[in-house]
Amino acid sequence: MHNIKVQFTVPNVEKVVNLDVHVNGEKRNLKFRVESFDWNPGNGSSENLIAILRERILNYDSDWELYHIGSPVDDRIPVTFRHRSHY
């Protein structure tokens, strides 16, 4: 499967973003979830923060897969997950 990355802004995401797309004329529903994790440099070294983030991602709900890790903003880092059964 080929991946196409399209960046879009969805304000005030609280749960899940449902995105309907057409692939070769076939409609598909994709589900994304954005989680925001602590990323406070005062809590340790960059290596420590990465290890904590890695553990949280590895232990995340197995129905969801890592899709994108954003840039830290205000001591938080956004992580986007894609639902496995919808691609």
C-alpha positions as CSV (number, residue, x, y, z in Angstrom):
1,M,0.0,0.0,0.0
2,H,1.3,3.5,-0.9
3,N,1.0,6.3,1.7
4,I,0.0,9.8,0.8
5,K,0.4,12.3,3.5
6,V,-2.0,15.3,3.5
7,Q,-1.7,17.9,6.3
8,F,-4.9,19.4,7.5
9,T,-5.9,21.4,10.5
10,V,-8.9,20.3,12.5
11,P,-9.7,22.6,15.4
12,N,-10.8,21.4,18.8
13,V,-10.3,17.7,18.2
14,E,-11.6,15.9,21.3
15,K,-11.9,12.3,20.3
16,V,-11.6,10.9,16.8
17,V,-11.4,12.6,13.4
18,N,-13.3,10.7,10.7
19,L,-12.1,11.4,7.2
20,D,-13.9,10.1,4.1
21,V,-11.7,9.7,1.0
22,H,-12.1,8.2,-2.4
23,V,-9.4,5.8,-3.7
24,N,-9.9,4.7,-7.3
25,G,-13.5,5.6,-7.0
26,E,-14.0,3.6,-3.8
27,K,-15.1,5.5,-0.7
28,R,-13.1,4.7,2.5
29,N,-13.4,6.1,6.0
30,L,-10.2,6.8,7.8
31,K,-10.1,7.5,11.5
32,F,-7.4,9.5,13.3
33,R,-6.9,10.3,16.9
34,V,-4.6,13.1,18.2
35,E,-3.2,12.7,21.7
36,S,-1.1,15.3,23.4
37,F,1.7,14.1,25.7
38,D,3.8,15.9,28.2
39,W,7.1,17.2,26.8
40,N,8.6,19.3,29.5
41,P,12.4,19.7,29.2
42,G,12.4,20.3,33.0
43,N,11.5,16.7,33.5
44,G,14.8,15.3,32.3
45,S,17.1,15.0,29.3
46,S,15.9,14.7,25.7
47,E,16.8,11.0,25.8
48,N,14.6,10.5,28.9
49,L,11.6,12.3,27.3
50,I,12.0,10.2,24.1
51,A,12.1,7.0,26.2
52,I,8.9,8.0,28.0
53,L,7.2,8.9,24.7
54,R,8.3,5.7,23.1
55,E,6.9,3.7,26.0
56,R,3.5,5.5,25.8
57,I,3.3,4.9,22.0
58,L,4.3,1.2,22.4
59,N,1.7,0.7,25.1
60,Y,-1.1,2.6,23.3
61,D,-4.4,0.9,22.4
62,S,-3.4,-1.8,19.8
63,D,-6.4,-0.9,17.6
64,W,-4.4,2.3,16.7
65,E,-1.1,2.7,15.0
66,L,1.4,5.6,15.1
67,Y,0.8,7.9,12.2
68,H,2.7,11.1,13.0
69,I,4.6,12.8,15.8
70,G,4.4,16.6,15.7
71,S,6.7,19.3,17.0
72,P,6.5,20.1,20.7
73,V,4.4,23.1,21.6
74,D,4.0,24.6,25.1
75,D,5.5,21.6,26.8
76,R,3.2,19.2,25.0
77,I,3.8,17.0,21.9
78,P,1.0,16.0,19.6
79,V,1.0,12.4,18.4
80,T,-1.5,11.3,15.7
81,F,-2.7,7.7,15.6
82,R,-4.6,6.0,12.7
83,H,-7.2,3.3,13.4
84,R,-5.9,0.0,12.0
85,S,-9.1,-1.4,10.6
86,H,-9.8,1.6,8.3
87,Y,-7.1,1.7,5.6
